[in-house]
Amino acid sequence: MSTSDLEALRNKLDEINVQILELISNRAEIVEKIGIEKQKQGIPRFDPVRESRMLENLVQKNKGPFDDATVRHLFKQIFKASLELLEEEHKKHLLVTRKRKHEDTVIHIKGVGIGGPDKVLVAGPCTVESYGQMYEVAASLKAQGVTILRGGAYKSRTSPYDFQGLGKEGLEILHKVGGQFGMITVSEIMDSSELELAGQYIDMVEIGAKNMQNFSLLKAVGDSGIPVLLKRGNSATLEELLLSAEYIVSRGNAQVILMERGIRTYEKWTRNTLDISAVPILKKESHLPVLVDLSHSTGRKDIVLPCAKAALAAGADGLLVEVHPDPSISLSDGQQQLDLKQFAEFYRDLNAFQPFGS
């Protein structure tokens, strides 16, 4: 074979490569149209039965020189690329992503901006136990400049025999104390039936880790329009967290705050494992505010300050820490709650590192 013959074959190969590229691109356009139609009809994007049939059809028509296994491999890669294309196209339409909204969402509640230039701190006991307990905590917090008061009125406990919260009475206490000190109030709800009552008494609801994928609750909160703290489930991926937020935002409620609260790993020296990497990833992928729950992620008082600094350095818009007048007699999670003196020291040192707006 002469040099000119070789060059001619190479040119022919280049032409075929371009033709293959054009065919693959045409295929991708059809796949995108199919994906849009599937989304309208609520059909799953991936159909393994359909893929298997296409592969079998191609193998039956294979005349070489590639063997059947090679043909399967080549087309499986094309199918995989097509599915990934659908996934990327799907993400473009999610309301919670940067692809739909580039600027940060700032949620304003009673003059406090969450997600803006000022960092925020959410503080208070794990559980609302009494009016006196909440009054003492709120007085101490407000004197130091904290304006967001939290306390659990409904508690999702692992054991059915543990304290489950005061329910309506707890909401009433939060409402009264919050009003006395001019503080924003937040408490967890566990069921959509509790939402209407919570909306009458508190400024923001919390959806806990165990309910991150309670889809009926997410829809109800989305319909309500009330600001919501959405905690990451202890085994949830970041994509699953954002899709849970999408349930709320897609129903008209854009007042969603994401919260990293630690994930379950094999580590035993902390209650959970604080996923610091979640903060910059969520800030990059989503426009929603991101807070970090220091108490549930670590379960330890002695490392709250360095973890708080790490969270802020990673870009968190704020923090949550549990505070109790006397953690030794707390009805839940006493080991992870700071007492009032410990909190004062923590907040002083934290403000030296990063001044807080609230």
Secondary structure, 3 states (H helix, E strand, C coil): CCHHHHHHHHHHHHHHHHHHHHHHHHHHHHHHHHHHHHHHHCCCCCCHHHHHHHHHHHHHCCCCCCCHHHHHHHHHHHHHHHHHHHHHHHHHCCCCECCCCCCCCCEEECCEEECCCCEEEEEECCECCCHHHHHHHHHHHHHCCCCEEECECCCCCCCCCCCCCCCHHHHHHHHHHHHHHCCEEEEECCCHHHHHHHHHHCCEEEECHHHCCCHHHHHHHHHHCCCEEEECCCCCCHHHHHHHHHHHHCCCCCCEEEEECCECCCCCCCCCECCCCHHHHHHHHECCCEEEEHHHHHCCCCCHHHHHHHHHHCCCCEEEEEECCCHHHCCCCHHHCECHHHHHHHHHHHHHHCCECC
